């Protein structure tokens, strides 16, 4: 098992990441009490009504639904002219009151929005059995909401997922913890979360565990707390998983060997995202400016260095609990490796990581999710949205969001 090392101070998390990590740690504390009654819990049937509570769509108009202070938790593009962002008003974050906002460049109004009683952790897009492009959104309690472009919305439950000790939980939650990430590869959906959970959608309404070697035993109070934040897929196959064990300073990467997971990297900071490039190179990014590369699929090298912190702002360095450099997402576009941070985008030129001059005014307000669709690179930040066609960056203005260049 490889252990990538760097000579730098102990890593710390960004403010936005710290808030999310704190929620996961709180959930894990509750999980310990849940373990005691897990045998009884796993025999119950999930509550269907919560999974089916999808509200009617509403047009945004002028200030409808009070979206002016919305904070995007996730975003996903379906084409160069269409995307969806999901978040909550900043003052109501983690209150199970999510706004789903759909952008289409060829219609008026450009944005439509609807509201859902959920805390959405991640989103993806895939083609369903009728070849209809479908948005998928993962609730941290283990519900996947499916919204086809031409059809009725529906929802599916990940068996046993979620915390299960509050009103938003399900009776069948086994106590392993909340869900973190949803990915799509060749229209196959995978989801991962706390407690070593990984699920695969094998048919409509049917999700199965594919986490042998990582899944925690909810009855074993001595088991390690394995949090999976990242999945690496190619051609519909799940190949890698990453995250952290017990705390953010003990990151890991695991490889899927014919259905059995083996940890191949440990001792880095937490892994936030994994991307497999067209040439087969595997990239993984995370906290403390971590960028790992593997050309053989087995051995990972940390290609970042201390100089990668040189471009951090004074405000970042003074933030409590941060050394300022959280790489949240990684993607290859036109041969360049792009990285998303809360302070904008970075690019790796093969030697060092540097800030990306996007040429936007005001400056781009940070990244959270990177995605390449229709030969366009999309970046979804907590307050901002932009896309790149290889020559110029374009901001997608969001109603009422001054930071995104729209003050309506």
Number of C-alpha atoms within 10 A of each C-alpha: 12 16 15 17 13 13 7 9 9 10 20 21 24 22 17 12 16 15 11 14 15 11 14 20 16 12 21 20 12 18 24 18 13 22 19 15 14 20 13 12 20 16 13 14 13 19 13 12 8 15 21 15 14 17 11 10 13 14 16 19 14 11 11 12 15 12 21 17 17 23 23 25 23 22 27 26 27 21 14 18 15 15 22 22 22 26 29 24 19 14 10 14 16 16 13 17 17 25 25 21 23 20 22 17 13 9 8 11 12 17 21 17 21 18 20 17 17 26 24 31 22 23 26 24 25 21 16 16 10 8 10 14 18 21 23 24 28 28 26 25 27 28 24 24 25 22 18 20 13 10 11 8 17 16 20 19 22 25 20 24 28 30 28 24 18 9 7 16 20 27 20 22 27 28 32 32 33 28 31 24 26 26 24 23 17 12 19 20 22 25 28 30 28 30 27 27 26 27 20 20 18 12 12 10 12 13 19 14 16 20 19 15 14 22 21 21 17 21 17 11 14 10 13 15 21 23 31 31 24 29 29 23 20 16 11 13 15 23 19 25 29 30 29 26 22 13 15 20 20 15 25 25 28 24 21 19 11 7 13 13 20 17 17 17 20 22 16 27 29 32 32 25 27 28 23 22 15 11 8 13 13 21 24 30 29 30 27 29 26 26 26 20 21 16 13 10 16 14 16 21 17 19 17 21 17 13 11 17 17 10 12 14 11 9 8 17 15 11 13 13 14 20 21 28 25 30 29 23 25 28 25 20 18 10 11 12 18 23 31 24 25 23 21 20 25 21 19 18 12 10 9 13 23 18 17 14 13 17 11 15 10 11 15 25 20 19 26 27 24 25 20 19 14 11 14 19 22 27 28 27 28 21 22 25 26 21 23 18 15 11 6 10 17 15 20 18 20 23 22 18 18 16 17 23 19 13 12 12
